[in-house]
Every structure is written in structure tokens, then in C-alpha cells.
Amino acid sequence: MEPSEILAAVTSVWAVAMAVSPGLQIRSMLRTGSSEDVSLAYFGVLTVGFMLWVAYGIVNDDYVVAGPNAIATLFGIATIVIALRLRRRDGAEAGMPESRA
């Protein structure tokens, strides 16, 4: 096996690992029941970036780029949705009006 083939395989596996890494944040939020320490702005910027890479990969027929970024987009959106739900729930429990964050 050529060094470039080994690097391609390792890079592909790592791309998928990076794509699912927001799952660690999701797990933490669900375990603690809070999204207080999660930056929605950060995940918003990150998720838009993932979507742009998906578009770039599709336009260039590069599904090695598009695939992991599509997975990352889903995890980014899930992270944002769960964080918002937890914040709305926390606001409701405190008797506060729903947040629009």
C-alpha cells in the first residue's frame, strides 16, 4: 500500500470522526440537562461552514469532501436544536418567557 493511500484512508476515517464529534456535546447536554455552556453562535458558524463544504463537494463531484460534511451538518443542526430546546425548557421552568436565542 502506498503512503498516499494510507494517508487517504486515515484522513477519511478522521473526517467521519470529526463529523460525529458534535455528538460529544449532545451527549454532555443530555447528561447534564443543560446547554448553558454551549455557544450557539459557534455551532451556527460551524454548521454553515459544513454546508458550504457539502455544496463545494457536490459541485466538484468530490463526495469524499461532501459526505463527511453532510454528516457534520446533521450533527451541527442536532446540537443547535437540542441546545435551544434545553434553553426553552429552562426558561419555562424558571417562569421566564421563551428565549429567542
N, C-alpha and C positions, 0 to 999 in steps of 0.2 A: 504494500500500500504506500502510495506517495505521501510525502509530508503535507502537500496541499489537500489531499483527500482526507487525511486525518484532521487537519485544521477545519475543513468544511464540515465534517461530522461533529466535531466538538462544538463548533460555532452554532450549528443547527440545534443541537441539544440545549446549549446555553440560551439560545434565543427563546426556546419554549419555556425554559426555567424562568427567564426574565418576564415572559408574557404572563405567567401564572403567579408571579411574586406578589402582586397586589392581594392575592388570596391570603397572604400572611396578615395583611392589615384587616381584611374582612374577618378573619378568624379572631384577631385581637378585639375588634369592636364587638363581635358577637359574644365573646367570652366575658368582657367587662360590662357589656350593655351600654357602652358609651362611645361616642365619636368625637368627644371633646378635643382630643389631641390630634385629630386628622385635619389636614389642610385641604379644604375643598378646592381652593384655587390651584394648589399644586397638582392635585389629581385631575382637575379640569384642563390645565395646560398639558399635562402628560397625555391625557386621553385624546385631545385634539392632535397632538403630535403622532400618536399611534394611528389615528385615522388618516393623517396625511401620508404616512408611510404605506398604509394599505393602498391608498389611491396611487401612489408612486409605483408600487409593486405591480398593481393591476395594469396601469398604463404601459409599463415596460415589460409586461409578461414575465415578471420576476416573482413567482409565487413563494420562493424561499424568503423573500422580504415581506410579501403581503400576508402570508399565513400566520406567522408568529405575531405580527402586529394586529391582525384581526382578532386573535385570541386575547392579546393585551387590551384591545379596545373593549372587548366584552368584560374583562375583569375590571378595567378602569371605570366603566359605566356602573357595574355592580357595586364597586366600592363607593361611588358617589351616591347611588340610590340608597344603599344601606345606611351610610352616614346621615343623609337627610332624614330618613325615617326615624333613626335613633334621636336626632335632634328635635324633630317634631314631637316625638313621644315624650322626651324630657321636658319640652316646653309645655305640653299639655298636662303632664303630671305636676308641674310647678304652678299650674293655673295661669300660665302666660299664654298670650296669643301665639298662633303658629308662626314660626320663623320663615322668612322668605329667602334665607341664605341658600 
